Amino acid sequence: MASNAEMTQYYFDHDEGMNRDNCHPRYAKLAPDDFYYDGCNDFSPFGSDAGHDTLSALQDWYQHGGRNREIASFVRGLFEEWDYPVPDNIWRAEPAEIEPWLALEPVNECFLTDEWRVRVAAAFGQLRISGEIEPGMLDEALLALRCQCWYNERARVVNPEWEYADIEKEHLLAMQAVLEQVYAGAAKR
């Protein structure tokens, strides 16, 4: 794998916004749908507050020498900086373990969904900026998407009138398919 010094990186300008011209060509190829470039769509990798803030911080991190293989420390640093009160590994726990924690405080749902969104945004951000995703980050993002799919099903039960359930699920599955393509491509190397 090329070092960051040898690798062309792609950044977006906040005034210009995200588009196909300011991302890595591999990202544009794997993520062609408009929602991947929508910074206001809560169901896109960078549209939620957590997703957008992750991408902005990731760009800064890369511009100050961050390297793909160090992405786990970047993500840990974000959670420390943001002071997320999610217990270690609850984000990857089974639903039976997550439910009691969610029931403790209503705000726990926001923290947990942000944990998942940060991991997805970090992986998609790596792909968008460098054209690659570090294998550990790829695994975490795929798990986070599976957890979000479970949470989507849970939301349908808790709030059956939620009008965005189908569009969220569609985007979650599309993002999962993109990451699975990256995973399959890495396995072939």
For each residue, the residues with C-beta under 8 A, 3 or more apart:
1: 68 132
2: 6 7
3: 6 7 67
4: 7 9 62 65 66 67 68 130
5:
6: 2 3
7: 2 3 4 130 131
8: 24
9: 4 24 62 129 130
10: 22 23 24 27 128 129 130
11: 22 59 62 63 129
12: 16 17 18 19 22 23 59
13: 16 17 22
14: 17 56
15:
16: 12 13 19 22
17: 12 13 14 37 39
18: 12 22 23 37 38 39 46 128
19: 12 16 22 23 37
20: 23 28 37
21:
22: 10 11 12 13 16 18 19
23: 10 12 18 19 20 27 28 37 128 129
24: 8 9 10 27 28 127 128 129 130 131
25: 28 29 131
26: 29 30 127 131 132
27: 10 23 24 30 31 36 124 127 128 131
28: 20 23 24 25 31 32
29: 25 26 32
30: 26 27 127 178 181 182
31: 27 28 36 124 127 128 178
32: 28 29 36
33: 36 174
34: 37 38
35: 38 41 43 44 47 171 174
36: 27 31 32 33 44 45 124
37: 17 18 19 20 23 34 44
38: 18 34 35 41 44 46 47
39: 17 18 44 46 47 52
40: 47
41: 35 38 44 47 171
42: 47 48 168
43: 35 47 164 167 168 171 172
44: 35 36 37 38 39 41 47 48 51 171
45: 36 51 55 120 121 124 125 175
46: 18 38 39 51 52 54 55 121 124 125
47: 35 38 39 40 41 42 43 44 51 52
48: 42 44 51 52 114 117 121
49: 52 53 114
50: 53 54 113 114 117 118 121
51: 44 45 46 47 48 54 55 117 118 120 121
52: 39 46 47 48 49 55 56 121
53: 49 50 56 57
54: 46 50 51 57 58 78 117 118 121 122 125
55: 45 46 51 52 58 59 121 124 125 128
56: 14 52 53 59 60
57: 53 54 60 61 74 78
58: 54 55 61 62 66 74 121 122 125 126 129
59: 11 12 55 56 62 63 125 129
60: 56 57 63 64
61: 57 58 64 66 74
62: 4 9 11 58 59 65 66 129 130
63: 11 59 60 66
64: 60 61
65: 4 62
66: 4 58 61 62 63 70 71 74
67: 3 4 70
68: 1 4 71 126 130 132 133 134
69: 134
70: 66 67 73 74
71: 66 68 74 75 122 126 134 136 137
72: 75 76 134 136 137
73: 70 76 77
74: 57 58 61 66 70 71 77 78 122
75: 71 72 78 79 118 119 122 137 140
76: 72 73 79 80
77: 73 74 80 81
78: 54 57 74 75 81 82 118
79: 75 76 82 84 86 115 118
80: 76 77 83
81: 77 78
82: 78 79
83: 80
84: 79 111 114 115
85: 108 111
86: 79 90 91 108 111 112 115
87: 90 101
88:
89: 92 93
90: 86 87 93 97 98 101 112
91: 86 112 115 116 119 144 147
92: 89 143 147
93: 89 90 97 98
94: 97 98
95: 98 99 150 154
96: 99
97: 90 93 94 100 101
98: 90 93 94 95 101 102 112
99: 95 96 102 103
100: 97 103 104
101: 87 90 97 98 104 108 112
102: 98 99 108 109 112
103: 99 100
104: 100 101 108
105: 108
106: 109
107: 110 111
108: 85 86 101 102 104 105 111 112
109: 102 106 112 113
110: 107 113 114
111: 84 85 86 107 108 114 115
112: 86 90 91 98 101 102 108 109 115 116 151
113: 50 109 110 116 117 148 151
114: 48 49 50 84 110 111 117 118
115: 79 84 86 91 111 112 118 119 144
116: 91 112 113 119 120 144 145 147 148 151
117: 48 50 51 54 113 114 120 121 144 148
118: 50 51 54 75 78 79 114 115 121 122
119: 75 91 115 116 122 123 137 140 141 143 144
120: 45 51 116 117 123 124 141 144 145 148 175
121: 45 46 48 50 51 52 54 55 58 117 118 124 125
122: 54 58 71 74 75 118 119 125 126 137 140 141
123: 119 120 126 127 133 137 138 140 141 179
124: 27 31 36 45 46 55 120 121 127 128 141 175 178
125: 45 46 54 55 58 59 121 122 128 129
126: 58 68 71 122 123 129 130 132 133 134 137
127: 24 26 27 30 31 123 124 130 131 132 133 178 182
128: 10 18 23 24 27 31 55 124 125
129: 9 10 11 23 24 58 59 62 125 126
130: 4 7 9 10 24 62 68 126 127
131: 7 24 25 26 27 127
132: 1 26 68 126 127
133: 68 123 126 127 137 138 141 179 182
134: 68 69 71 72 126 137 138
135: 138 139 186
136: 71 72 139 140
137: 71 72 75 119 122 123 126 133 134 140 141
138: 123 133 134 135 141 142 179 182 183 186
139: 135 136 142 143
140: 75 119 122 123 136 137 143 144
141: 119 120 122 123 124 133 137 138 144 145 179
142: 138 139 145 146 176 179 180 183
143: 92 119 139 140 146 147
144: 91 115 116 117 119 120 140 141 147 148
145: 116 120 141 142 148 149 172 175 176 179
146: 142 143 149 150 176
147: 91 92 116 143 144 150 151
148: 113 116 117 120 144 145 151 152 172
149: 145 146 152 153 169 172 173 176
150: 95 146 147 153 154
151: 112 113 116 147 148 154 155
152: 148 149 155 156 165 168 169 172
153: 149 150 156 157
154: 95 150 151 157 158
155: 151 152 158 159 162 165
156: 152 153 159 160 162 165
157: 153 154 160
158: 154 155
159: 155 156 162
160: 156 157
161:
162: 155 156 159 165
163:
164: 43 167 168
165: 152 155 156 162 168 169
166: 169 170
167: 43 164 170 171
168: 42 43 152 164 165 171 172
169: 149 152 165 166 172 173
170: 166 167 173 174
171: 35 41 43 44 167 168 174 175
172: 43 145 148 149 152 168 169 175 176
173: 149 169 170 176 177
174: 33 35 170 171 177 178
175: 45 120 124 145 171 172 178 179
176: 142 145 146 149 172 173 179 180
177: 173 174 180 181
178: 30 31 124 127 174 175 181 182
179: 123 133 138 141 142 145 175 176 182 183
180: 142 176 177 183 184
181: 30 177 178 184 185
182: 30 127 133 138 178 179 185 186
183: 138 142 179 180 186 187
184: 180 181 187 188
185: 181 182 188 189
186: 135 138 182 183 189
187: 183 184
188: 184 185
189: 185 186
